[in-house]
Structures are given as C-alpha cells and as structure tokens.
C-alpha cells in the first residue's frame, strides 16, 4: 500500500486496479504514443521559444497524486518566471485578494508570474503537451480526473479513495466543462461524476470534445 497525507497525516491507500483496467491502459499506450510522436515537432518549437525568451528551464515539474495514491512529477512547459515558486508566498502576502482566490480554487486568474509566452501557451493548452510523456509512462491517462496535489486531495474528503482509483487525465470532464470558470466544489464534482460513470464511450466523447474546448479557450488561465 502507498501512503498519502490526508488531513495532515499519512494514511494507507490500498492498491487496486485502475478504473478502465488493462483496456484503458492499452489505449493510452497506443494513442498516447502516436500523439506524442505527432506532437514532438511542436514541442521542440515551444521549448526553443521558451529558451529564447528568458533562458530559464523549459519544463516545470510539480508533484501530483496518481493511481493508488502514488506521487509523480507532472510535466508541463514552464509558463511562469523562473523564480515563481520562491516568490509565491510573498505574492500572496502582498496581495490578500490573491491569497483568498488561491485558497478558494488553487488558481489565480491574473497571476503576475505568468510570462507573455506562458499566457499564449496556456490559452492553447500547449503547456500540457509534455504530459503525454506521463501518459506513456503510466502515471497519467489521456482521459481522467484532474491531476491534483496532496493538499488539494484533502478537499475530496471521504471521496479521496475514489479519486485514487484512477490515473489523472490529460483531459477530462472538468477540462471540457469550463475549467477554472467552475468553482472548486464543481471541479471535484466533475471528477467524481467521471469516476462513477466511466465507460470507453465516455472517454471517447470527452476526447472528441477536447479540441473544441481548447479552441474556445473557455476557462483557460
């Protein structure tokens, strides 16, 4: 069993088969691998653009909770200034409204740490392309609940165990339903609704709806 911090303490998470089982994982390997190969030229251009604009690290790694409570480094193209992590606490102290917004939804709509290029990458969800590596490695799925931190998982309460039954998704019900336009409780509701209603057909529908959600930019920050 893995250990995960719930409510400030370590709690065991029993290892169980992932939602969707081997069929869903096989689809992730095949489709995710094909998408990764197709995306490599665009990823190379994004990496070059990041290096040319501020010469900081290309990738941003952040610890998220995966299947059975395992922890993994979720990959994204860096969209913030290089010292974003170290300046975060100071930003919240200087701006009480930012602090309140962060506590409500773990997002800042007008985060001053985001670079001009970063805003463009986020608008078109290009910053999430490196997560295809997470998918192929088995840490994420093409479709699933949002990848959350241990601190966020506490807010799932008794439903945290249900969340840990699935690999987090590159896309999912939340991503096609308004993203950050939804309040945090609605985001949790989307994750739990997906887990309770999962089927191959549901995954296919959510994948089909993802390009339109990206083009619309609804809820992108």
WOJO-V149557 format. One record per pair of residues at least 6 apart in sequence whose C-alpha atoms are under 6 Angstrom apart, sorted by the first residue. I is the first residue (numbers start at 1). J is the second residue. If there is no record, write none. Layout:
BEGIN
((I,J) (I,J))
END
This chain:
BEGIN
((1,13) (1,14) (1,15) (2,12) (2,13) (3,10) (3,11) (3,12) (4,10) (4,11) (4,69) (6,154) (7,154) (13,68) (15,68) (18,165) (18,166) (19,165) (19,166) (29,136) (36,132) (47,58) (56,82) (58,77) (58,78) (59,76) (59,77) (59,78) (60,75) (60,76) (60,77) (60,78) (61,73) (61,74) (61,75) (62,73) (62,74) (63,72) (63,73) (64,71) (64,72) (64,147) (64,148) (64,149) (65,71) (65,148) (65,149) (66,167) (67,164) (67,165) (67,166) (67,167) (68,164) (68,165) (69,164) (75,130) (75,131) (76,127) (76,128) (76,130) (77,127) (79,114) (79,118) (80,113) (80,114) (80,115) (81,113) (92,98) (92,99) (105,184) (109,221) (121,127) (123,217) (123,220) (124,214) (134,140) (135,141) (140,167) (140,168) (140,169) (141,167) (141,168) (141,169) (142,169) (142,170) (143,169) (143,170) (143,171) (143,172) (144,168) (144,169) (144,172) (145,168) (145,169) (145,172) (145,191) (146,168) (146,169) (147,168) (173,190) (174,187) (174,190) (176,210) (176,213) (178,218) (178,219) (179,219) (180,219) (181,219))
END
